[in-house]
Amino acid sequence: MKKESITLRIILIAAIILILLIPLFMIQSLIEERQAFRDEAIREVSKGWAGNQIVSGPVLSVLSSKEEKTNDGKTYITNLQTNLLPEILNYDVELVPEKRSLGIYEIVLYRAKIKLSGAFKTEDLNKAIKGRKIQETFVSFNLSDLRGMQKDSQLKWNELNHNLIAGLKSNNVLNNGFHSVVPIDEKNNLYSFEMDLLVNGLDNLEFLPIGKTTDVTVKSIWNNPSFAGAYLPTFRKVNEAGFTANWTVNYFNRAFPQLWNENAYRVFPSAFGVKLLVPVDEYQKTMRTSKYGIMIIVLTFLSFFMIELFGKKAIHPIQYLLIGLTLIIFYSLLLAISEYLSFDISYLISALLVILLISFYVLSVYKSSRIGAVIFSALAVFYGLMYTILQLQDYSLLAGNIALFVLLASVMFFTRKINWFDVLNPKTN
């Protein structure tokens, strides 16, 4: 009978834990829903501003034709687009962040002052199109979202200004942007270019390393950047005043050559740049916290089970359920408060409310300050442990497993001399 009593109690506690997984999963769905609302707010703001930007250029393209003959003597015309990339390409960027709010959501925008400069060497191009009739020559620039173009600019081509035309003449190399018709001739094999752009965008700004040597320098007062893409900065400096980053990419680091015909190569997989991160993604941290929910529930129930073992204080399944629901409410509180306050403060407030509620409940039920103090201390340790694991990030898995091992070892040590057939005498219930 005694054996049946403890077995039944363990089964009931396990069943309650499984039941509590339902509201825990509901909380996680709510977090995802709120995150979706935030993402929708970002999209709404970007509609009137501009989206993520990939900047590139210029690509020099030559449209040419040639009269050919078939084996039977008939003539036909072949048309060809030959693309040449710059010998030198420099991006000098000043990134000015702006924060906008839509309801309770904060969105990071930017204005980018971009100075493009460099030069083309056309010796190989002239050889490639020799014997063909040149129809047109133009340079193309990529800008992912043309709504971000904030002022009319001109291209300085060999010290002469040329107008920019919206849209691309050809998408053989680039996807979206603008172009300019420029002259070339066989007598000149070197062409310099220069252009200033003022571009609006949303959090991401990336560049294409289409120069034989590409040099990118980005400066900003934003102090929480993320560098991503095909290449990381060769130099970066980040402090409270902002950041400076520099990339240098050469010809051998790319998966495409300097010269080719038509659309033989794709350049966009080589994009790289910077993202202006919001310092804390509250939804992401709240979701990570909720994934430790089952651990907190198990540890808390284990603490109450120890009270039953050592304190001979029977705890009703309904009381386990009420305490479990209080633990679940922690994540709902954390989600709601973190939309207005920082995650750290929200975590402190939510944890303190839950710990105090459960401690006072235990104190009022069992009329024992000692038991109340034990539960208060245990919960403080559990929530402190979870917060520490969250802060470790890269080491969270290791830290979590070590902590659980230590806790399990402690339980095994303190219960090593217990005769499980003699505990929880039904007469005490």
C-alpha positions as CSV (number, residue, x, y, z in Angstrom):
1,M,0.0,0.0,0.0
2,K,2.8,2.3,0.9
3,K,4.6,1.4,-2.4
4,E,1.4,2.1,-4.3
5,S,1.0,5.5,-2.5
6,I,4.3,6.9,-3.6
7,T,4.0,5.5,-7.1
8,L,0.6,7.1,-7.5
9,R,1.8,10.4,-6.3
10,I,4.7,10.4,-8.8
11,I,2.3,9.5,-11.6
12,L,0.0,12.3,-10.7
13,I,2.9,14.8,-10.6
14,A,4.1,13.6,-14.0
15,A,0.6,13.9,-15.4
16,I,0.3,17.5,-14.1
17,I,3.6,18.4,-15.7
18,L,2.3,17.0,-19.0
19,I,-0.9,19.0,-18.7
20,L,1.1,22.2,-18.0
21,L,2.9,21.7,-21.3
22,I,-0.4,22.8,-23.1
23,P,-0.4,26.3,-21.7
24,L,3.4,26.5,-22.1
25,F,3.0,25.8,-25.8
26,M,0.2,28.3,-26.0
27,I,2.5,30.9,-24.6
28,Q,5.1,30.1,-27.2
29,S,2.5,30.5,-29.9
30,L,1.6,33.9,-28.4
31,I,5.2,34.9,-28.5
32,E,5.4,34.0,-32.2
33,E,2.2,35.9,-32.9
34,R,3.5,39.1,-31.2
35,Q,6.7,38.7,-33.2
36,A,4.7,38.5,-36.4
37,F,2.9,41.7,-35.4
38,R,6.3,43.4,-35.0
39,D,7.4,42.1,-38.4
40,E,4.2,43.4,-40.0
41,A,4.9,46.8,-38.4
42,I,8.4,46.8,-39.9
43,R,6.9,46.0,-43.3
44,E,4.4,48.8,-43.0
45,V,7.1,51.3,-42.2
46,S,9.3,50.0,-45.1
47,K,6.4,50.6,-47.5
48,G,6.9,54.3,-47.2
49,W,10.6,54.3,-46.8
50,A,12.6,51.5,-48.4
51,G,13.6,47.9,-47.7
52,N,16.9,46.2,-47.3
53,Q,19.4,47.4,-49.9
54,I,22.1,45.7,-51.9
55,V,24.3,48.3,-53.7
56,S,26.5,47.5,-56.6
57,G,28.2,49.0,-59.6
58,P,29.1,49.8,-62.0
59,V,29.1,47.0,-64.5
60,L,30.3,48.0,-68.0
61,S,28.3,46.3,-70.7
62,V,28.8,46.4,-74.5
63,L,26.0,45.4,-76.9
64,S,27.6,44.3,-80.2
65,S,26.6,42.6,-83.4
66,K,28.3,40.7,-86.1
67,E,27.4,39.3,-89.5
68,E,27.9,35.6,-89.7
69,K,27.5,33.1,-92.5
70,T,26.1,29.6,-92.5
71,N,27.7,26.6,-94.3
72,D,25.3,27.2,-97.2
73,G,26.4,30.8,-97.6
74,K,23.4,32.5,-95.9
75,T,24.1,35.5,-93.7
76,Y,22.7,36.2,-90.2
77,I,23.3,38.6,-87.4
78,T,24.5,37.6,-84.0
79,N,24.0,39.9,-81.0
80,L,26.1,39.7,-77.9
81,Q,26.3,41.4,-74.5
82,T,29.8,41.5,-73.1
83,N,30.2,42.5,-69.4
84,L,33.3,44.0,-67.8
85,L,33.8,44.6,-64.1
86,P,35.9,47.4,-62.6
87,E,39.6,47.1,-62.0
88,I,39.2,49.2,-58.8
89,L,36.0,49.7,-56.9
90,N,35.7,51.8,-53.7
91,Y,32.6,52.2,-51.5
92,D,32.9,55.0,-48.9
93,V,29.8,55.0,-46.7
94,E,28.5,57.1,-43.9
95,L,25.5,55.3,-42.3
96,V,23.1,57.5,-40.4
97,P,20.6,55.4,-38.3
98,E,17.0,56.6,-37.5
99,K,14.6,55.1,-35.1
100,R,10.9,55.1,-35.9
101,S,8.0,53.8,-33.8
102,L,4.7,52.2,-34.9
103,G,2.6,51.6,-31.8
104,I,4.8,49.9,-29.3
105,Y,7.3,48.7,-31.9
106,E,10.7,50.3,-32.6
107,I,12.1,50.1,-36.1
108,V,15.6,50.9,-37.2
109,L,16.0,52.8,-40.5
110,Y,19.0,54.4,-42.1
111,R,20.2,57.0,-44.6
112,A,23.4,55.9,-46.4
113,K,25.7,58.5,-47.9
114,I,27.6,56.4,-50.5
115,K,30.6,57.6,-52.5
116,L,31.4,55.2,-55.4
117,S,34.7,55.5,-57.2
118,G,37.1,53.4,-59.2
119,A,38.3,52.7,-62.7
120,F,37.9,50.3,-65.7
121,K,40.6,48.8,-67.8
122,T,39.2,47.9,-71.2
123,E,42.1,46.1,-72.9
124,D,40.6,42.7,-72.6
125,L,37.1,44.0,-73.5
126,N,38.4,45.5,-76.7
127,K,40.0,42.2,-77.6
128,A,36.8,40.3,-76.9
129,I,34.6,42.5,-79.1
130,K,37.2,43.0,-81.9
131,G,35.6,42.6,-85.3
132,R,32.1,43.2,-83.9
133,K,30.0,46.3,-84.5
134,I,29.3,48.1,-81.2
135,Q,25.6,49.0,-80.8
136,E,25.6,50.5,-77.4
137,T,27.7,50.8,-74.2
138,F,26.3,51.5,-70.8
139,V,27.1,51.0,-67.1
140,S,24.6,49.5,-64.6
141,F,24.2,50.0,-60.9
142,N,22.3,47.8,-58.5
143,L,19.9,49.2,-55.9
144,S,17.5,46.7,-54.5
145,D,14.7,49.2,-53.7
146,L,14.6,52.3,-55.9
147,R,12.3,54.0,-53.5
148,G,15.4,54.6,-51.4
149,M,17.0,56.8,-54.0
150,Q,16.8,60.2,-52.3
151,K,18.3,62.6,-54.8
152,D,19.2,62.9,-58.5
153,S,22.8,62.0,-59.0
154,Q,25.2,62.1,-62.0
155,L,27.9,59.7,-63.0
156,K,31.3,61.3,-63.6
157,W,32.9,59.2,-66.4
158,N,36.4,60.3,-67.3
159,E,35.7,63.7,-65.7
160,L,32.5,64.2,-67.8
161,N,29.1,64.1,-66.2
162,H,26.4,61.6,-67.5
163,N,22.8,61.4,-66.5
164,L,21.4,58.3,-64.6
165,I,18.4,56.6,-66.0
166,A,16.0,54.6,-63.8
167,G,15.8,50.9,-64.5
168,L,18.3,48.5,-66.1
169,K,18.8,48.0,-69.7
170,S,19.7,44.4,-69.0
171,N,19.4,42.1,-66.0
172,N,22.1,39.7,-67.2
173,V,24.2,40.6,-64.2
174,L,22.2,42.8,-61.8
175,N,18.6,42.5,-60.7
176,N,17.3,46.1,-60.1
177,G,18.7,49.6,-60.2
178,F,19.6,52.2,-62.8
179,H,22.1,52.8,-65.7
180,S,23.9,55.4,-67.7
181,V,24.9,55.4,-71.3
182,V,28.7,56.0,-71.6
183,P,31.2,56.2,-74.5
184,I,34.2,54.0,-74.9
185,D,36.7,53.7,-77.8
186,E,39.7,51.6,-78.8
187,K,42.2,54.4,-78.3
188,N,41.5,54.7,-74.5
189,N,41.9,51.7,-72.2
190,L,41.3,53.4,-68.9
191,Y,38.1,55.0,-67.6
192,S,37.6,56.4,-64.2
193,F,34.2,56.9,-62.6
194,E,32.8,58.6,-59.5
195,M,29.3,59.1,-58.1
196,D,27.6,60.2,-54.9
197,L,24.4,58.4,-53.7
198,L,22.0,59.2,-50.9
199,V,20.0,56.0,-50.1
200,N,17.3,55.1,-47.6
201,G,17.0,51.6,-46.3
202,L,15.8,49.3,-43.6
203,D,18.3,47.6,-41.2
204,N,20.4,45.8,-43.9
205,L,23.0,47.4,-46.2
206,E,25.0,45.1,-48.4
207,F,27.5,45.5,-51.2
208,L,28.7,43.4,-54.2
209,P,32.5,42.9,-54.6
210,I,32.6,43.3,-58.3
211,G,35.9,45.1,-58.5
212,K,39.1,43.3,-59.2
213,T,40.0,45.0,-56.0
214,T,37.0,46.1,-53.9
215,D,37.4,48.3,-50.9
216,V,34.4,49.1,-48.6
217,T,34.5,51.5,-45.6
218,V,31.4,52.0,-43.5
219,K,31.2,54.5,-40.6
220,S,28.2,55.0,-38.3
221,I,27.2,56.2,-34.9
222,W,25.2,53.0,-34.4
223,N,27.0,50.9,-31.7
224,N,25.3,47.5,-32.2
225,P,26.1,46.3,-35.8
226,S,26.1,42.8,-37.1
227,F,28.5,42.0,-40.0
228,A,27.3,39.2,-42.3
229,G,27.4,37.9,-45.8
230,A,30.1,36.3,-47.9
231,Y,32.9,38.2,-46.3
232,L,33.7,39.6,-42.8
233,P,35.5,42.9,-42.3
234,T,39.2,42.9,-42.5
235,F,39.1,45.6,-39.8
236,R,36.4,46.7,-37.5
237,K,36.1,48.9,-34.4
238,V,32.9,49.0,-32.3
239,N,32.4,51.1,-29.2
240,E,29.8,53.3,-27.6
241,A,30.4,56.1,-30.1
242,G,29.6,53.8,-33.1
243,F,31.5,51.6,-35.4
244,T,34.0,51.7,-38.3
245,A,34.4,48.6,-40.6
246,N,36.5,48.0,-43.7
247,W,36.4,45.1,-46.2
248,T,39.0,44.4,-48.9
249,V,38.0,41.8,-51.4
250,N,40.2,40.9,-54.3
251,Y,39.7,39.1,-57.6
252,F,40.7,35.7,-56.2
253,N,38.1,35.7,-53.4
254,R,35.2,35.7,-55.8
255,A,33.5,33.0,-57.8
256,F,33.2,35.0,-61.1
257,P,35.8,36.6,-63.5
258,Q,36.3,40.1,-64.7
259,L,34.9,39.6,-68.2
260,W,32.2,37.3,-69.6
261,N,29.4,37.2,-72.1
262,E,25.6,37.3,-71.4
263,N,24.5,35.9,-68.0
264,A,27.1,33.2,-67.5
265,Y,27.8,34.1,-63.8
266,R,25.8,35.2,-60.7
267,V,27.3,37.9,-58.5
268,F,24.7,38.2,-55.7
269,P,25.9,35.2,-53.6
270,S,29.0,37.3,-52.9
271,A,27.1,40.1,-51.2
272,F,28.3,41.3,-47.8
273,G,27.6,44.1,-45.4
274,V,26.2,45.3,-42.1
275,K,22.9,45.0,-40.3
276,L,21.8,47.6,-37.7
277,L,20.6,45.4,-34.9
278,V,18.1,46.5,-32.3
279,P,20.2,46.0,-29.1
280,V,17.8,43.3,-27.7
281,D,15.3,41.2,-29.6
282,E,12.8,40.8,-26.7
283,Y,10.7,38.2,-28.5
284,Q,13.7,36.0,-29.3
285,K,14.9,36.1,-25.7
286,T,11.4,35.5,-24.4
287,M,11.1,32.5,-26.7
288,R,14.5,31.1,-25.5
289,T,13.3,31.6,-21.9
290,S,10.1,29.7,-22.5
291,K,12.0,26.7,-23.8
292,Y,13.4,26.3,-20.3
293,G,9.9,26.3,-18.9
294,I,9.7,22.5,-18.5
295,M,13.0,22.6,-16.6
296,I,11.7,25.2,-14.1
297,I,8.4,23.3,-13.6
298,V,10.2,20.0,-13.0
299,L,12.7,21.5,-10.5
300,T,10.0,23.3,-8.6
301,F,7.8,20.2,-8.4
302,L,10.9,18.3,-7.3
303,S,11.4,20.8,-4.5
304,F,7.9,20.4,-3.2
305,F,8.3,16.6,-3.5
306,M,11.3,16.9,-1.2
307,I,9.2,18.8,1.2
308,E,6.8,15.9,1.2
309,L,9.6,13.5,1.8
310,F,11.5,15.3,4.5
311,G,8.9,17.6,6.0
312,K,6.1,15.1,6.0
313,K,3.9,17.8,4.5
314,A,1.4,16.3,2.0
315,I,0.7,18.5,-1.0
316,H,-2.5,18.0,-2.9
317,P,-2.4,17.6,-6.7
318,I,-4.6,20.7,-7.1
319,Q,-1.9,22.7,-5.2
320,Y,0.7,21.3,-7.6
321,L,-1.5,22.4,-10.5
322,L,-2.0,26.0,-9.1
323,I,1.8,26.3,-8.5
324,G,2.5,25.1,-12.0
325,L,0.0,27.6,-13.6
326,T,1.8,30.3,-11.7
327,L,5.1,29.2,-13.1
328,I,3.5,29.4,-16.6
329,I,2.2,32.9,-16.0
330,F,5.8,34.0,-15.6
331,Y,6.3,33.7,-19.4
332,S,3.1,35.6,-20.2
333,L,4.2,38.4,-17.8
334,L,7.7,38.4,-19.3
335,L,6.3,38.8,-22.8
336,A,3.9,41.6,-21.9
337,I,6.3,43.6,-19.8
338,S,9.2,43.2,-22.2
339,E,7.2,45.0,-25.0
340,Y,7.6,48.2,-22.8
341,L,10.7,47.7,-20.7
342,S,14.1,46.1,-21.3
343,F,14.3,42.3,-21.1
344,D,16.5,42.3,-18.0
345,I,14.1,44.5,-16.0
346,S,11.1,42.6,-17.3
347,Y,12.7,39.3,-16.3
348,L,13.4,40.6,-12.8
349,I,9.9,41.9,-12.3
350,S,8.2,38.8,-13.6
351,A,10.4,36.4,-11.6
352,L,10.0,38.4,-8.4
353,L,6.2,38.5,-8.8
354,V,6.0,34.7,-9.3
355,I,8.5,33.9,-6.5
356,L,6.6,36.1,-4.0
357,L,3.2,34.7,-5.0
358,I,4.2,31.1,-4.7
359,S,6.2,31.7,-1.4
360,F,3.2,33.5,0.2
361,Y,0.9,30.8,-1.0
362,V,3.0,28.1,0.6
363,L,3.4,30.2,3.8
364,S,-0.3,30.7,4.1
365,V,-1.1,27.0,3.4
366,Y,1.5,25.4,5.7
367,K,1.9,28.2,8.3
368,S,5.6,27.6,8.2
369,S,8.1,30.4,7.6
370,R,10.8,27.8,7.2
371,I,9.0,26.1,4.3
372,G,8.2,29.5,2.8
373,A,11.9,30.5,3.0
374,V,13.0,27.2,1.4
375,I,10.7,27.6,-1.5
376,F,11.6,31.3,-1.9
377,S,15.3,30.4,-2.0
378,A,14.8,27.5,-4.3
379,L,12.8,29.5,-6.9
380,A,15.3,32.4,-6.7
381,V,18.1,29.9,-7.5
382,F,16.1,28.3,-10.4
383,Y,15.2,31.7,-12.0
384,G,18.7,33.0,-11.4
385,L,20.1,29.9,-13.0
386,M,17.9,30.2,-16.0
387,Y,18.9,33.9,-16.4
388,T,22.6,33.0,-16.2
389,I,22.1,30.3,-18.9
390,L,20.4,32.8,-21.2
391,Q,23.2,35.3,-20.8
392,L,25.9,32.8,-21.7
393,Q,24.4,32.2,-25.2
394,D,27.1,30.2,-26.9
395,Y,27.7,28.2,-23.7
396,S,24.1,27.9,-22.7
397,L,23.8,24.2,-23.6
398,L,27.0,23.3,-21.6
399,A,26.0,25.4,-18.6
400,G,22.5,24.1,-18.6
401,N,23.6,20.5,-18.6
402,I,26.2,21.0,-15.9
403,A,23.6,22.8,-13.7
404,L,21.1,20.0,-14.2
405,F,23.7,17.4,-13.4
406,V,24.7,19.1,-10.2
407,L,21.0,19.5,-9.1
408,L,20.3,15.8,-9.9
409,A,23.4,14.7,-8.1
410,S,22.3,16.8,-5.0
411,V,18.9,15.2,-5.0
412,M,20.5,11.7,-5.2
413,F,22.9,12.6,-2.4
414,F,20.2,13.8,0.0
415,T,17.8,10.9,-0.7
416,R,20.4,8.1,-0.8
417,K,19.4,6.8,2.6
418,I,15.6,7.0,2.1
419,N,13.7,3.7,2.1
420,W,11.1,4.5,-0.6
421,F,8.7,1.9,0.7
422,D,8.4,3.6,4.0
423,V,7.9,7.2,2.9
424,L,4.6,9.1,2.5
425,N,2.6,7.0,4.9
426,P,-1.1,7.2,3.9
427,K,-2.0,8.1,7.4
428,T,-0.3,11.5,7.0
429,N,-2.4,12.4,4.0
